[in-house]
Amino acid sequence: MSESADAAFSDLVFELNLIGRHFPNTARRLPGYLLDRSAFLILTRLDLGEPLSLRELSEAFQLDISTINRQVGAMLKQDLVERVPDPAGGVARKIKATEDGRAALVADRRQRRASFGRVLADWADDDVAELSRLIRKLNQSVEQIEDNPWPRPPRES
């Protein structure tokens, strides 16, 4: 790796660490958020497809099943998700978002979009599109290495 490439790589790692620092703290401090981080992520995953079992959620998030069970348990108490029979007739019960869960997800997505809108307010449209493309590419590279692809929503037009 050339010196300039090495410096750029070091800068990238530093900036990615800052994103990890900025975003969760910003979301927690802002009023209006309804979901904690784990509920938001689980509901986002459920919104992208069919209901999932605890095992399938555990595999998708690469977390111990006891962690997913605890997170889903808290969501069940809040009526954000419900247990449903496996649509394919399997034995394991599946987890599905409730109407309240979907409504909270929509509201939090709106809040996050507004938050990012404030951060990117003075950016050119092309810069926002380029950042989105590069972050998607980064995420897909991680997913490929981990052999854990993540479904994506249809693109908005």
Secondary structure, DSSP 8 states (H G I E B T S, - for coil): --HHHHHHHHHHHHHHHHHHHHHHHHHHHSTT--S-HHHHHHHHHHHTSS-B-HHHHHHHHT--HHHHHHHHHHHHHTTSEEEE--TT--SS-EEEE-HHHHHHHHHHHHHHHHHHHHHTTTS-HHHHHHHHHHHHHHHHHHHHHHT----------
